[in-house]
Amino acid sequence: MALQAGIVGLPNVGKSTLFNAVSNSAKAQASNYRFCTIDPNVGLVDVPDPRLNKLAGLVHPDRIVPTQIEIVDIAGLVRGASKGEGLGNKFLANIREVDAIIHVIRCFEDENILRDEGAINPVSDKEIIDTELQLKDLDAVERKISKTEKMARVDPKLKSELEVLTRCKEHLEKGKSIRELDLSKDEKVAIADLFLLTDKPILYVANVDEASMHTGNKYSEALKAAIKDEDAEMIVMNNTIESQIAEMENADDKKLFMDEYKMTEPALDRLIHSAYKLLKLYTYFTAGVQEVRAWTIQEGWKAPQAAGVIHTDFEKGFIKAEVISYDDYVQYGSEAACRDAGKLRIEGKEYVVKDGDVMHFRFNV
């Protein structure tokens, strides 16, 4: 499942530094220039999951394959981006393609790093980006309303769609994001083709100074208060420290470095886990001598859908799924032991996959 998260924010807030830290397949240029990242950089990051290594320790496979998230580093937006300022149209189009937004906000002081907007103000920075995304969405909604009004004259079924669009328009005009409108699943059909920017799940990253990486500071606290009514996640981290950790190849050196900063895990792990929570994602595993592998699915998916992540033929020809819970697998130590203990279940097409399930699929070709 190709989950894609886009890193956004004003220029020089630490976006590309964060990208460098999370990406294990590409590097962005992290420079003190306004548009050092004109084309979006795309990289892959492994999703950290201790359960994967625990299973591998029991199975002893030839290889371990974690699931991955695709990270897109989108150049810094500026005031007026919705009208094309700072190559805004191109950057907003890049945001439209991602599944979730990681909004990096500067919560540190450094006179050596340029800032167009004056004194440090994370709430104002957030509002600038919000406004640009809302204006772009408003434009898209108004254009669809214009078309739908004409069509609704001959097709009364479109009246309900027009009502949803009108609600969205009024909401955006108040300076609010669509994700705060709490539309039902059926109502969201009316705007599904618009891929609205402010309807995407959002994770705020408060990029703080080194001294505040564990506690936060007055800037991150102000940001936290500003988003308290949003359906959003927020984490506090120091992007530069995270980038340094990511560059270390030696595990012992990495541990010593983290110990020095009193870190039990990289903040990047928390970021990725927060993204998973935000998108309501689950992980299930396949475990065999060739490989132990993690697979990403949506919460609530049934067994055939989960099988389709491996191969579409698995979903089309699905018969049954052999399922062992992760806890049972670890407790009994092997698939054979779980089978003997009656902990291996045979589930059908209506089985809703649980996070951590260890699965094997039976299917017709």
VENLINJO-V116359 format. One record per residue. N is the residue number from 1. SS is DSSP state (h for helix, s for strand, l for the rest). NEAR is the number of other C-alpha atoms within 12 Angstrom. Layout:
# VENLINJO-V116359
{{N:SS:NEAR} {N:SS:NEAR}}
This chain:
# VENLINJO-V116359
{{1:l:24} {2:l:21} {3:l:32} {4:s:31} {5:s:43} {6:s:45} {7:s:49} {8:s:50} {9:l:46} {10:s:42} {11:l:39} {12:l:41} {13:l:47} {14:l:48} {15:h:49} {16:h:47} {17:h:36} {18:h:48} {19:h:44} {20:h:36} {21:h:40} {22:h:45} {23:l:33} {24:l:25} {25:l:21} {26:l:21} {27:l:28} {28:l:33} {29:l:27} {30:l:30} {31:l:21} {32:l:21} {33:l:22} {34:l:27} {35:l:29} {36:l:25} {37:l:32} {38:l:25} {39:l:21} {40:l:34} {41:s:31} {42:s:30} {43:s:30} {44:s:29} {45:s:32} {46:s:30} {47:l:35} {48:l:27} {49:l:31} {50:h:18} {51:h:30} {52:h:36} {53:h:24} {54:h:25} {55:h:41} {56:h:31} {57:h:23} {58:h:25} {59:h:27} {60:l:20} {61:l:21} {62:l:15} {63:s:20} {64:s:29} {65:s:26} {66:l:29} {67:l:32} {68:s:32} {69:s:36} {70:s:34} {71:s:45} {72:s:42} {73:s:47} {74:l:45} {75:l:45} {76:l:46} {77:s:47} {78:l:36} {79:l:28} {80:l:23} {81:h:29} {82:h:30} {83:h:23} {84:l:19} {85:h:18} {86:h:24} {87:h:25} {88:h:31} {89:h:25} {90:h:23} {91:h:39} {92:h:42} {93:h:27} {94:h:33} {95:h:42} {96:h:32} {97:l:27} {98:l:35} {99:l:34} {100:s:41} {101:s:45} {102:s:42} {103:s:50} {104:s:47} {105:s:45} {106:s:44} {107:s:41} {108:l:35} {109:l:25} {110:l:16} {111:l:13} {112:l:10} {113:l:21} {114:l:21} {115:l:25} {116:l:20} {117:l:20} {118:l:13} {119:l:19} {120:l:29} {121:l:28} {122:h:38} {123:h:28} {124:h:24} {125:h:38} {126:h:39} {127:h:26} {128:h:29} {129:h:39} {130:h:40} {131:h:29} {132:h:37} {133:h:43} {134:h:38} {135:h:37} {136:h:38} {137:h:40} {138:h:36} {139:h:24} {140:h:28} {141:h:38} {142:h:27} {143:h:20} {144:h:29} {145:h:30} {146:h:18} {147:h:17} {148:h:27} {149:h:24} {150:h:16} {151:h:17} {152:h:19} {153:l:14} {154:l:11} {155:l:14} {156:h:15} {157:h:15} {158:h:23} {159:h:21} {160:h:22} {161:h:28} {162:h:32} {163:h:25} {164:h:31} {165:h:38} {166:h:26} {167:h:29} {168:h:40} {169:h:32} {170:h:22} {171:h:26} {172:h:33} {173:h:22} {174:l:18} {175:l:25} {176:l:31} {177:l:39} {178:h:42} {179:h:29} {180:h:26} {181:l:25} {182:l:19} {183:l:22} {184:l:14} {185:l:11} {186:l:13} {187:h:23} {188:h:26} {189:h:18} {190:h:29} {191:h:37} {192:h:23} {193:h:14} {194:h:28} {195:l:29} {196:l:37} {197:h:43} {198:h:42} {199:h:37} {200:l:35} {201:s:36} {202:s:41} {203:s:38} {204:s:42} {205:s:44} {206:s:46} {207:s:42} {208:s:36} {209:l:28} {210:h:23} {211:h:19} {212:h:24} {213:l:28} {214:l:23} {215:l:18} {216:l:26} {217:l:26} {218:h:23} {219:h:31} {220:h:36} {221:h:24} {222:h:23} {223:h:37} {224:h:28} {225:h:15} {226:h:22} {227:l:28} {228:l:15} {229:l:15} {230:l:24} {231:l:24} {232:l:31} {233:s:31} {234:s:37} {235:s:37} {236:s:40} {237:s:41} {238:l:41} {239:h:40} {240:h:30} {241:h:33} {242:h:38} {243:h:29} {244:h:22} {245:h:34} {246:h:34} {247:h:22} {248:l:19} {249:l:13} {250:l:12} {251:h:13} {252:h:12} {253:h:16} {254:h:24} {255:h:20} {256:h:17} {257:h:24} {258:h:22} {259:h:15} {260:h:13} {261:l:22} {262:l:16} {263:l:23} {264:l:17} {265:l:24} {266:l:33} {267:h:35} {268:h:36} {269:h:27} {270:h:27} {271:h:41} {272:h:38} {273:h:27} {274:h:30} {275:h:39} {276:h:34} {277:h:24} {278:h:29} {279:l:29} {280:l:21} {281:s:31} {282:s:31} {283:s:39} {284:s:40} {285:s:43} {286:s:41} {287:s:41} {288:l:26} {289:l:19} {290:l:15} {291:s:23} {292:s:31} {293:s:37} {294:s:38} {295:s:39} {296:s:38} {297:s:35} {298:s:27} {299:l:23} {300:l:19} {301:l:26} {302:s:27} {303:h:40} {304:h:34} {305:h:32} {306:h:44} {307:h:39} {308:h:23} {309:h:28} {310:h:27} {311:l:19} {312:h:18} {313:h:20} {314:h:25} {315:h:27} {316:h:23} {317:l:21} {318:s:29} {319:s:24} {320:s:27} {321:s:33} {322:s:32} {323:s:36} {324:s:39} {325:l:33} {326:h:32} {327:h:22} {328:h:26} {329:h:36} {330:h:26} {331:h:18} {332:h:23} {333:l:26} {334:l:30} {335:h:32} {336:h:18} {337:h:18} {338:h:24} {339:h:20} {340:h:15} {341:l:17} {342:l:18} {343:l:26} {344:l:27} {345:s:24} {346:s:21} {347:s:24} {348:l:23} {349:l:26} {350:l:18} {351:l:24} {352:s:24} {353:l:35} {354:l:27} {355:l:32} {356:l:33} {357:l:39} {358:s:40} {359:s:38} {360:s:32} {361:s:35} {362:s:24} {363:s:23} {364:l:13} {365:l:12}}
